Amino acid sequence: MVIREHTHSDLAIPPGEYLEEVISELGMTKNELARRMNRPAPKLSAIFTGEKAITPDTALQLEKVIGVPAHIWTGLEAEYRLTLARNQEVLEMQRLRDESNLVTKFCYSKLVKLGFVARKTKAVEKVQELHRFFGVTSLKNVSALKRYQVAFRQGAGKRSAEATSAWLRIGEFQAQKTESAPFRRDVLESALPSIVDMTRLPPEKFEPQLRQTLLAAGVVLVLCPHLPKTYLHGATFWLGPNKAVLMMTIRGSWADIFWFSLFHEIGHLLLHGKQVVFLEGDSPEERSDKPEKEADRFAADILIPPGEYKSFLKAEAFHPQDIKSFAGSLGIEPGIVIGRLQHDGYLKSSWHNHLRYRYAWGNGQLLFS
């Protein structure tokens, strides 16, 4: 069997144009045609412009009225719609190719490793995977979505807006499929002491406890490695009024930084509005605004109450055993005290780090480094 190649025109001509020529040769107006077919003139007008298709019923009516066989009209209509589809496909492929330069910016390879997009080799297929991941028809739409706009604001320094959006989408995606109780401020506040106690537990023990404790308060915890050029420790946002999302990574790997960042994000949930997405990074500009300062103060005071900290500083006893004893009296991990003393300038950044723990990722979970 020989399969012949057909040459297709990319010019889509609606069959209505041919219809207009035919009735003109017959000396018939469009209004007369409408009356002969017992059709409203405006609806028939849409056939002339190609806005409305010639159906088999309409084709049979045209055959009776003007004598051109019905199969001619259905054939012209099919060819017209097929040409439109081909042209649309060409435009779509070109649009996908135009967006392929964004694939790397959205950290595609990292998303593959984390299991959120499929491994693909063709650039256009990667773009299509990112469309599915974000739930958009174009990657250019991402910056217009409210939840990601914070990532595209000016003044974010060297942070990649696209990578940050991808990281936030992971949290959004995970939280959407996680059931939680409705958010309750009082439940979250009452859980704070038990969360502080978790700082002394190994990751494999505190992680499931922390998740369940937060879920009971209406907060979904999403632990996710930071993506390249995001430089983030954590983030908070809301999926509706009754579900909060708290994202955490372990950038820097220090356990005390993880816990400070966690309480910083909890501070945002308790102190600030539900319409704002908060990103916690290291940029001085980002940490200088009022909400960030308030969240910092909240985290510092929850972990080490101001009165106790003031008394400890007054004694000026910063030896390892003194720090262990002080941390024990507060029910927190000694590394948290050391991190605070280093941050406040009472210890050099290299002192007593043997008492600080590090976390690492292993099989998608937090582990001691």
C-alpha positions in Angstrom: 0.0 0.0 0.0 1.4 3.4 -1.0 0.7 6.2 1.4 0.6 9.5 -0.4 1.7 12.7 1.2 -0.7 15.5 1.1 0.2 19.2 1.1 -1.8 21.1 3.6 -2.4 24.8 3.4 -1.9 26.8 6.6 -4.6 29.3 5.4 -7.8 28.6 7.2 -10.7 29.6 5.0 -14.2 29.3 6.6 -16.7 27.5 4.3 -18.9 30.5 4.9 -16.8 32.4 2.3 -17.6 29.8 -0.3 -21.3 29.9 0.7 -21.3 33.7 0.3 -19.9 33.3 -3.3 -22.5 30.7 -4.1 -25.6 32.7 -3.0 -24.1 35.8 -4.7 -24.1 33.9 -8.0 -27.7 32.8 -7.3 -28.7 36.4 -6.8 -29.6 35.6 -3.2 -29.0 37.8 -0.1 -28.0 36.5 3.3 -31.3 37.5 4.7 -33.1 35.7 2.0 -31.0 32.6 2.7 -31.9 32.8 6.3 -35.7 33.0 5.5 -35.5 30.1 3.1 -33.8 28.0 5.8 -36.1 29.3 8.5 -33.0 30.4 10.5 -32.4 33.6 12.5 -30.2 35.8 10.4 -27.7 36.6 13.2 -27.0 32.8 13.8 -26.6 32.2 10.1 -24.2 35.2 10.0 -21.9 33.4 12.4 -21.5 30.6 9.8 -20.3 33.1 7.2 -17.5 34.3 9.5 -16.5 30.8 10.6 -17.5 31.5 14.2 -20.1 28.7 14.0 -19.6 25.4 12.3 -21.8 24.0 9.5 -23.4 20.9 11.1 -24.7 18.0 9.1 -28.2 19.3 9.6 -27.3 22.7 8.3 -25.4 21.0 5.4 -28.6 19.1 4.4 -30.6 22.3 4.5 -28.1 24.1 2.3 -28.3 21.2 -0.1 -32.1 21.7 -0.4 -31.9 25.5 -0.7 -29.0 26.1 -3.0 -28.3 22.7 -4.6 -24.7 22.1 -3.4 -24.4 18.6 -1.9 -24.3 18.3 1.8 -21.0 16.4 1.8 -19.3 19.4 0.2 -20.3 21.6 3.1 -19.3 19.0 5.8 -16.0 18.4 3.9 -15.2 22.1 3.7 -16.1 22.5 7.4 -13.9 19.6 8.4 -10.9 20.9 6.5 -11.4 24.4 7.9 -11.5 23.1 11.5 -8.5 20.8 10.9 -6.5 23.7 9.5 -7.4 25.8 12.5 -6.3 23.0 14.8 -3.0 22.5 12.9 -2.3 26.3 13.1 -3.1 26.3 16.8 -0.8 23.3 17.3 2.0 25.2 15.5 1.5 28.2 17.7 1.4 26.1 20.8 4.7 24.4 19.9 6.3 27.8 19.3 5.0 29.1 22.6 6.4 26.0 24.4 9.8 26.5 22.7 9.7 30.2 23.7 9.3 29.1 27.3 12.0 26.5 27.3 14.6 29.0 28.4 12.7 29.1 31.8 13.1 25.4 32.5 16.4 25.7 34.3 15.3 28.8 36.2 12.4 26.8 37.7 15.0 24.1 38.9 13.6 21.4 36.7 16.3 18.8 37.6 15.7 19.3 41.3 12.0 18.9 40.9 12.7 15.7 39.1 14.8 14.4 42.0 12.1 15.4 44.4 9.5 13.5 42.4 7.3 16.5 41.4 7.8 16.4 37.7 8.7 13.6 35.3 12.1 13.1 33.8 11.9 14.3 30.2 14.6 14.9 27.5 12.8 17.3 25.2 12.6 21.0 26.2 9.0 21.4 25.2 8.0 18.3 27.3 9.8 19.8 30.3 7.8 23.0 29.8 4.6 20.9 29.7 5.6 19.2 32.9 6.1 22.5 34.6 2.7 23.7 33.3 1.2 20.7 35.0 3.2 21.2 38.2 2.1 24.8 38.6 -1.4 24.3 37.2 -0.9 27.0 34.5 -1.2 27.3 30.8 2.0 29.4 30.5 5.0 29.8 32.8 4.6 33.5 32.2 1.4 33.3 34.3 3.3 32.2 37.4 4.4 35.7 38.3 0.8 37.0 38.2 -0.4 34.5 40.8 -0.8 36.1 44.2 1.0 33.4 46.2 4.1 33.8 44.1 4.2 37.5 43.6 6.4 38.0 46.7 9.1 36.0 44.9 9.1 38.4 42.0 9.2 41.6 43.9 12.1 43.9 43.4 14.8 44.1 46.1 15.0 40.3 46.7 18.8 40.5 45.9 20.3 37.4 44.3 17.3 35.2 45.0 15.8 33.5 42.0 12.1 34.4 41.7 11.4 31.3 39.6 13.2 28.9 42.0 11.4 30.5 44.9 8.1 30.0 43.2 8.8 26.4 42.5 9.7 25.9 46.2 6.5 27.5 47.3 4.5 25.4 44.9 5.9 22.3 46.5 4.5 23.5 49.8 1.2 24.4 48.2 1.0 21.1 46.4 1.8 19.0 49.5 -0.6 21.0 51.7 -3.5 20.7 49.3 -3.5 16.9 49.7 -3.0 16.9 53.5 -6.0 17.0 55.8 -5.8 19.1 58.9 -8.1 20.4 61.6 -9.4 24.0 61.0 -6.9 26.6 62.2 -7.2 27.5 65.8 -5.0 30.1 67.3 -5.6 28.9 70.9 -4.6 25.4 70.0 -1.4 26.5 68.4 -0.5 28.8 71.3 -1.2 26.0 73.9 1.1 23.7 71.9 4.1 26.0 72.0 5.6 24.5 75.3 5.4 20.9 73.9 7.1 22.1 70.6 9.9 23.7 72.7 10.4 20.3 74.4 10.8 18.7 71.0 14.1 20.6 70.5 15.9 17.9 72.6 14.6 15.0 70.5 16.3 13.4 67.5 14.7 14.3 64.2 13.2 10.8 63.6 11.2 11.3 66.9 10.3 15.0 66.8 9.3 15.1 63.1 6.1 13.0 63.4 5.2 14.6 66.7 5.7 18.1 65.3 3.6 17.3 62.2 0.7 15.9 64.2 0.8 18.7 66.8 0.7 21.4 64.1 -2.0 19.5 62.1 -4.2 19.6 65.2 -3.9 23.4 65.2 -4.7 23.7 61.5 -1.1 24.1 60.3 0.4 21.8 57.6 4.2 21.4 58.1 6.1 20.9 54.8 9.7 19.9 55.2 11.5 20.4 51.9 15.1 21.0 50.8 15.8 24.5 49.6 16.2 24.9 45.9 19.3 26.6 44.3 19.3 30.3 44.6 16.3 30.5 47.0 18.4 31.1 50.1 15.4 30.4 52.3 15.0 28.9 55.8 11.2 28.9 55.9 7.9 30.4 54.7 4.3 30.7 55.7 1.1 31.2 53.7 -2.6 30.3 53.9 -4.7 28.0 51.8 -8.0 29.6 52.7 -8.9 31.0 56.1 -8.7 27.6 57.9 -5.5 26.0 56.7 -2.0 27.5 57.3 1.1 26.2 55.6 4.5 26.3 57.3 7.4 25.4 55.1 10.8 24.6 56.5 14.2 23.6 55.1 17.6 23.1 56.8 19.7 25.6 55.0 23.0 25.9 56.9 22.1 22.6 58.6 22.4 23.8 62.2 19.6 22.5 64.4 19.3 25.7 66.4 18.7 27.7 63.2 16.0 25.2 62.2 14.2 25.7 65.5 14.5 29.5 65.5 13.2 29.6 62.0 10.3 27.3 62.9 9.2 29.5 65.8 9.8 32.6 63.6 7.2 31.2 61.1 4.8 30.3 63.9 5.2 33.9 65.0 3.9 35.0 61.6 0.9 32.7 61.9 0.0 34.1 65.3 0.9 37.7 64.9 0.2 38.6 61.3 -2.5 38.5 58.6 -3.7 35.6 56.5 -3.3 37.5 53.2 0.5 37.7 53.2 3.2 35.2 52.1 6.2 35.4 54.4 9.6 34.3 53.2 12.5 33.9 55.7 15.9 34.4 54.3 19.2 36.0 55.4 18.9 39.3 53.5 19.2 42.3 56.0 16.7 44.2 53.9 14.1 41.4 54.3 14.7 41.0 58.0 14.5 44.7 58.7 10.8 45.3 58.2 8.4 45.3 61.2 6.7 41.9 60.7 10.1 40.1 60.4 11.4 41.9 63.5 8.3 40.9 65.4 8.6 37.3 64.3 12.3 37.2 65.3 11.4 38.6 68.7 8.6 36.0 69.1 11.0 33.1 68.3 13.8 34.4 70.5 11.5 34.9 73.5 9.7 31.5 73.1 13.0 29.6 73.1 14.7 31.6 75.8 12.4 33.8 77.9 13.8 37.3 78.3 13.9 37.3 82.1 15.9 34.0 82.3 18.2 35.2 79.5 18.9 38.5 81.2 19.8 36.7 84.4 22.1 34.2 82.6 23.9 37.0 80.8 24.4 38.8 84.1 26.3 35.9 85.6 28.7 35.9 82.6 29.3 32.2 82.9 29.5 30.9 79.3 31.4 27.7 79.8 30.0 24.5 78.2 28.7 23.2 81.5 27.1 26.4 82.4 25.3 26.5 79.0 24.2 22.9 79.4 22.8 23.7 82.8 21.0 26.8 81.6 19.5 24.9 78.6 18.4 22.1 80.9 16.5 24.5 83.1 14.7 25.8 80.1 14.0 22.4 78.6 15.8 23.2 75.3 18.8 21.8 73.4 22.1 23.5 74.5 22.9 24.4 70.8 20.0 26.8 70.9 21.6 28.8 73.7 25.0 28.7 71.9 23.4 30.0 68.7 21.8 32.8 70.6 25.0 33.8 72.4 26.9 33.7 69.1 24.2 35.8 67.3 24.2 38.4 70.2 28.0 38.7 70.2 28.7 37.0 73.6 30.5 34.1 71.9 32.6 34.0 68.8 31.0 32.0 65.9 33.6 29.2 66.3 33.1 28.7 70.1 31.4 25.7 71.6 30.1 24.4 68.3 30.7 20.9 69.4 27.5 21.3 71.5 25.5 22.3 68.4 23.8 19.6 66.3 23.4 19.6 62.5 20.6 18.1 60.5 20.7 16.5 57.1 18.3 15.1 54.5 18.1 11.3 54.2 15.4 9.4 52.3 13.2 12.5 52.4 13.5 12.9 56.2 15.5 14.9 58.7 18.4 13.1 60.3 21.3 14.0 62.5 24.3 15.0 60.3 
